[in-house]
């Protein structure tokens, strides 16, 4: 049975199950979900806990199966935790997980908690994950995207009795906060807790937030793609500066930008040949968030603009590899910034205006 994280508290109040699987790539939210399950289990008499981490090909699965199927010598009820950091248990582990899921059914003395990273389509379609889902509760923990981050911060502040000003001033404070913690949710949580230590419950001013919240943002090169396609020039500049400061490879940043330009060109060419936009996107394997962004920006992009961007991407490829190109900066990150800004401006352009 699938459950959303926000449904967990109500679910637990209706009764604890014997098997839970929490998976996702956001450590803070995975940990909080697991903590909530553990805390409620303790109130139900689950006083003993054992933990196992799958590391390497020679992990002893029999130990986990024995723990899951045995009664504790010192407590009536126990929690057995299993962490699989790679998300790939292997052939032997897959069979063991199916056995673990089956033996958890109806076992009121043992609570089994499995923790996994984000799973791909193959992982979700595996027999072992199907068993975990069939015999227990699964919680998919999704990351907090940038556009949802201000509301997430406001909600966390409210829990500790704090809030920002109403209206535009408050939204400015939340956006500033989000800019400083983007991509680093654990640090964002810590910065929110810091505000509770520094200031009493009530309204926080922008000056208080500005002076207290450190710049702990961490940027993902693939999130840069979303920002560029969304036409967010200021955010793109901030992300490029952050990626450079973090030591990201310029060649990877270029590949991301160039691949977006190539994909836009391929989809546009398919449309020019008569393919409807949805079909063209499927043919070019554009899915999810990128699909929605492509649907928005393609009407803004003419053939000439895409051809120019493709030539620019080729020239910047040379700059990144140490070559010189007319009309382009010689420093790789400066050239990447110019390319990103050119694409960003085209994506933000009002349709029909040049």
C-alpha positions as CSV (number, residue, x, y, z in Angstrom):
1,X,0.0,0.0,0.0
2,X,1.3,3.4,-1.0
3,X,1.2,6.3,1.4
4,X,2.1,10.0,1.0
5,X,4.4,11.4,3.8
6,X,1.8,13.9,4.9
7,X,-0.7,11.0,5.5
8,X,1.7,9.2,7.8
9,X,0.5,10.8,11.1
10,X,-3.1,10.0,10.5
11,X,-2.3,6.5,9.3
12,X,-0.3,5.7,12.5
13,X,-3.1,6.8,14.7
14,X,-5.3,4.2,13.1
15,X,-2.9,1.4,13.9
16,X,0.7,0.4,13.3
17,X,1.5,-2.0,10.5
18,X,4.4,-4.6,10.7
19,X,6.3,-3.4,7.6
20,X,7.2,0.0,6.3
21,X,9.4,1.0,3.4
22,X,10.6,4.7,3.1
23,X,12.5,5.7,0.0
24,X,13.8,8.9,-1.5
25,X,16.9,11.0,-2.0
26,X,16.1,13.7,0.6
27,X,17.9,12.5,3.8
28,X,16.1,15.0,6.1
29,X,12.6,13.9,5.0
30,X,13.4,10.2,5.0
31,X,14.8,10.5,8.5
32,X,11.8,12.4,9.8
33,X,9.4,9.8,8.4
34,X,11.5,7.0,9.9
35,X,11.6,8.9,13.2
36,X,7.8,9.3,13.3
37,X,7.4,5.5,12.7
38,X,9.9,4.7,15.5
39,X,8.4,7.1,17.9
40,X,4.9,5.8,17.5
41,X,6.2,2.2,17.7
42,X,7.8,3.0,21.1
43,X,4.5,4.0,22.4
44,X,3.2,0.6,21.3
45,X,5.8,-1.3,23.2
46,X,8.5,-1.7,20.6
47,X,11.4,-1.1,22.9
48,X,14.2,-3.0,21.3
49,X,15.8,-2.0,18.0
50,X,18.4,-3.6,15.6
51,X,19.9,-2.0,12.5
52,X,21.4,-3.5,9.4
53,X,23.1,-1.8,6.5
54,X,23.5,-3.6,3.1
55,X,27.1,-2.9,2.0
56,X,28.9,-4.9,-0.6
57,X,28.1,-8.1,-2.4
58,X,28.7,-10.4,0.6
59,X,26.1,-9.0,2.9
60,X,24.7,-11.7,5.2
61,X,21.0,-11.7,4.5
62,X,20.3,-14.6,6.8
63,X,21.0,-12.4,9.8
64,X,18.3,-10.0,8.7
65,X,15.8,-12.8,8.1
66,X,16.6,-14.3,11.4
67,X,16.1,-11.0,13.2
68,X,12.8,-10.4,11.4
69,X,11.5,-13.8,12.3
70,X,12.7,-14.1,15.9
71,X,11.3,-13.0,19.2
72,X,13.5,-10.7,21.4
73,X,14.9,-12.2,24.6
74,X,14.6,-8.9,26.4
75,X,11.5,-7.2,25.0
76,X,8.1,-8.2,23.9
77,X,8.4,-6.2,20.7
78,X,11.3,-5.2,18.5
79,X,12.1,-2.9,15.5
80,X,14.3,-4.3,12.8
81,X,15.7,-1.7,10.4
82,X,17.3,-2.4,7.1
83,X,19.1,0.3,5.1
84,X,20.1,-0.3,1.4
85,X,22.0,2.8,0.4
86,X,22.5,1.7,-3.2
87,X,18.9,0.8,-3.7
88,X,20.0,-2.4,-5.4
89,X,19.9,-5.5,-3.2
90,X,21.1,-7.8,-5.9
91,X,19.6,-11.2,-6.8
92,X,20.1,-12.8,-3.3
93,X,18.9,-9.7,-1.6
94,X,15.8,-9.5,-3.8
95,X,14.8,-13.0,-2.8
96,X,15.5,-12.2,0.9
97,X,13.4,-9.0,0.7
98,X,10.5,-11.0,-0.6
99,X,10.9,-13.5,2.3
100,X,11.2,-10.6,4.7
101,X,8.0,-9.0,3.4
102,X,6.1,-12.3,3.6
103,X,7.2,-13.1,7.2
104,X,6.3,-9.6,8.3
105,X,2.7,-10.3,7.5
106,X,0.8,-10.8,10.7
107,X,3.9,-10.6,12.9
108,X,2.8,-8.3,15.7
109,X,6.0,-8.6,17.7
110,X,8.3,-7.3,15.0
111,X,8.2,-4.0,13.1
112,X,10.4,-4.0,10.0
113,X,11.5,-0.7,8.6
114,X,13.3,-0.7,5.2
115,X,15.0,2.5,4.0
116,X,16.0,3.0,0.3
117,X,17.2,5.9,-1.9
118,X,15.0,7.1,-4.8
119,X,14.2,4.2,-7.0
120,X,14.1,4.2,-10.8
121,X,11.4,2.5,-12.9
122,X,13.3,-0.8,-12.9
123,X,13.6,-0.8,-9.1
124,X,9.9,0.0,-8.6
125,X,8.9,-2.7,-11.0
126,X,11.0,-5.4,-9.3
127,X,9.5,-8.4,-7.5
128,X,11.1,-7.5,-4.2
129,X,9.7,-4.0,-4.2
130,X,6.3,-5.3,-5.2
131,X,6.4,-7.6,-2.2
132,X,7.3,-4.7,0.1
133,X,4.4,-2.8,-1.3
134,X,2.0,-5.7,-1.2
135,X,2.7,-6.8,2.4
136,X,3.4,-3.4,3.9
137,X,3.3,0.4,3.6
138,X,5.5,2.3,1.2
139,X,6.3,6.0,1.5
140,X,7.9,7.8,-1.4
141,X,9.7,10.9,-0.1
142,X,9.9,13.5,-2.8
143,X,12.4,16.5,-2.8
144,X,11.1,20.0,-2.1
145,X,11.4,21.8,-5.4
146,X,12.6,25.4,-5.5
147,X,9.1,26.9,-6.2
148,X,7.7,25.0,-3.1
149,X,10.6,25.9,-0.8
150,X,9.2,29.3,0.5
151,X,6.0,27.6,1.6
152,X,7.9,24.8,3.2
153,X,10.0,27.2,5.2
154,X,6.9,29.1,6.3
155,X,5.3,25.9,7.5
156,X,8.4,24.9,9.5
157,X,8.6,28.4,11.0
158,X,4.9,28.1,12.0
159,X,5.6,24.8,13.9
160,X,8.1,26.7,16.1
161,X,5.7,29.6,16.6
162,X,7.4,32.0,14.1
163,X,6.2,33.7,11.0
164,X,7.2,36.4,8.4
165,X,5.3,39.6,7.8
166,X,2.1,39.4,5.8
167,X,2.0,40.3,2.1
168,X,4.9,41.2,-0.2
169,X,7.4,41.9,2.5
170,X,6.9,38.4,4.0
171,X,7.2,36.8,0.6
172,X,10.4,38.7,0.0
173,X,11.8,37.3,3.2
174,X,10.9,33.8,2.3
175,X,12.3,34.1,-1.2
176,X,15.6,35.4,0.3
177,X,15.6,32.5,2.8
178,X,15.0,30.0,0.0
179,X,17.8,31.4,-2.2
180,X,20.2,30.8,0.6
181,X,19.3,27.2,1.3
182,X,18.2,25.9,-2.1
183,X,19.3,22.3,-2.7
184,X,20.3,21.7,0.9
185,X,17.2,20.9,2.9
186,X,19.0,19.5,5.9
187,X,20.9,22.8,6.3
188,X,17.6,24.7,5.7
189,X,16.1,22.8,8.6
190,X,19.1,23.7,10.8
191,X,18.8,27.4,9.8
192,X,15.1,27.4,10.7
193,X,16.0,25.8,14.1
194,X,18.6,28.5,14.6
195,X,16.0,31.2,14.2
196,X,14.0,29.6,17.1
197,X,17.1,29.8,19.3
198,X,17.9,33.4,18.4
199,X,14.4,35.0,18.4
200,X,11.2,34.5,20.4
201,X,7.9,33.3,18.9
202,X,6.2,35.8,16.7
203,X,7.0,37.8,13.5
204,X,10.4,37.7,12.1
205,X,11.7,40.8,10.2
206,X,13.7,40.6,7.0
207,X,16.8,42.0,8.8
208,X,16.6,39.3,11.4
209,X,16.5,36.6,8.7
210,X,19.2,38.2,6.6
211,X,21.6,38.5,9.6
212,X,21.0,34.9,10.8
213,X,20.6,32.7,7.8
214,X,23.8,31.5,6.3
215,X,24.3,30.9,2.6
216,X,24.3,27.1,2.5
217,X,22.7,26.6,-0.9
218,X,23.9,23.6,-3.0
219,X,23.2,23.5,-6.7
220,X,22.6,20.6,-9.0
221,X,23.7,21.0,-12.6
222,X,20.5,19.4,-13.8
223,X,18.4,21.9,-11.8
224,X,20.3,24.6,-13.7
225,X,18.6,23.2,-16.8
226,X,15.2,23.8,-15.3
227,X,16.1,27.4,-14.3
228,X,17.4,28.2,-17.8
229,X,14.4,26.8,-19.6
230,X,12.2,28.7,-17.1
231,X,13.9,32.0,-18.1
232,X,15.0,32.7,-14.5
233,X,18.1,34.8,-15.3
234,X,18.9,35.9,-11.7
235,X,18.6,32.3,-10.4
236,X,20.7,31.1,-13.3
237,X,23.5,33.5,-12.4
238,X,23.4,32.4,-8.8
239,X,23.5,28.8,-9.7
240,X,26.4,29.2,-12.1
241,X,28.4,31.0,-9.4
242,X,27.5,28.3,-6.9
243,X,28.4,25.5,-9.2
244,X,31.8,27.1,-10.0
245,X,32.5,27.7,-6.3
246,X,31.7,24.0,-5.6
247,X,34.2,22.8,-8.2
248,X,31.7,21.4,-10.7
249,X,33.3,20.5,-14.0
250,X,32.7,23.1,-16.7
251,X,32.4,20.4,-19.3
252,X,29.4,18.9,-17.5
253,X,27.6,22.2,-17.3
254,X,28.3,22.7,-21.0
255,X,26.9,19.3,-21.8
256,X,23.7,20.0,-19.9
257,X,23.1,23.3,-21.7
258,X,24.1,21.9,-25.1
259,X,21.9,18.9,-24.7
260,X,18.9,21.1,-23.9
261,X,19.6,23.1,-27.1
262,X,20.0,20.0,-29.2
263,X,16.8,18.4,-27.8
264,X,14.8,21.7,-28.5
265,X,16.2,21.7,-32.0
266,X,15.2,18.0,-32.6
267,X,11.7,18.5,-31.3
268,X,11.3,21.7,-33.4
269,X,12.5,19.9,-36.5
270,X,10.0,17.1,-35.9
271,X,7.2,19.7,-35.5
272,X,8.3,21.3,-38.8
273,X,7.9,17.9,-40.4
274,X,4.3,17.7,-39.2
275,X,4.6,15.8,-35.9
276,X,2.2,17.2,-33.2
277,X,4.2,18.5,-30.2
278,X,3.2,15.7,-27.8
279,X,4.3,13.1,-30.3
280,X,7.6,15.0,-31.0
281,X,8.4,15.1,-27.3
282,X,7.8,11.4,-26.9
283,X,9.9,10.6,-29.9
284,X,12.8,12.6,-28.4
285,X,12.3,11.0,-25.0
286,X,11.5,14.3,-23.3
287,X,9.5,13.4,-20.1
288,X,8.3,14.9,-16.8
289,X,9.4,18.4,-15.8
290,X,11.4,18.9,-19.0
291,X,8.3,18.0,-21.0
292,X,6.3,20.7,-19.4
293,X,9.1,23.2,-19.9
294,X,9.6,22.3,-23.5
295,X,5.8,22.7,-24.1
296,X,6.0,26.2,-22.7
297,X,9.2,27.4,-24.5
298,X,9.0,25.8,-27.9
299,X,6.4,28.3,-29.2
300,X,8.8,31.1,-28.2
301,X,11.7,29.6,-30.2
302,X,12.1,30.2,-33.9
303,X,14.2,28.1,-36.2
304,X,16.8,30.9,-36.7
305,X,17.2,31.3,-32.9
306,X,17.7,27.6,-32.3
307,X,20.2,27.4,-35.2
308,X,22.1,30.3,-33.6
309,X,22.0,28.7,-30.2
310,X,23.3,25.4,-31.6
311,X,26.3,27.2,-33.2
312,X,26.9,29.0,-30.0
313,X,26.9,25.7,-28.0
314,X,29.5,24.4,-30.5
315,X,31.7,27.4,-30.0
316,X,31.5,27.3,-26.2
317,X,32.4,23.6,-26.4
318,X,35.8,24.7,-27.8
319,X,36.2,27.4,-25.2
320,X,35.6,24.9,-22.4
321,X,38.3,22.6,-23.9
322,X,40.8,25.4,-24.0
323,X,40.3,26.8,-27.5
324,X,39.7,30.4,-28.5
325,X,36.6,31.4,-30.4
326,X,35.8,34.9,-31.9
327,X,33.3,37.0,-29.9
328,X,33.4,34.6,-26.9
329,X,35.2,35.0,-23.6
330,X,38.3,32.9,-23.2
331,X,37.4,31.9,-19.7
332,X,35.2,28.8,-19.7
333,X,32.7,29.9,-17.0
334,X,32.3,33.3,-18.5
335,X,31.5,31.6,-21.9
336,X,29.1,29.2,-20.1
337,X,27.3,32.2,-18.5
338,X,26.9,33.9,-21.9
339,X,25.5,30.8,-23.4
340,X,23.1,30.2,-20.5
341,X,21.9,33.8,-20.6
342,X,21.3,33.6,-24.4
343,X,19.2,30.5,-24.0
344,X,17.5,31.9,-20.9
345,X,16.5,35.1,-22.7
346,X,15.1,33.1,-25.7
347,X,13.1,30.9,-23.3
348,X,11.7,34.0,-21.5
349,X,10.8,35.9,-24.7
350,X,7.2,36.8,-25.3
351,X,5.9,34.7,-28.3
352,X,5.9,36.8,-31.5
353,X,8.3,39.5,-30.2
354,X,11.9,39.7,-31.3
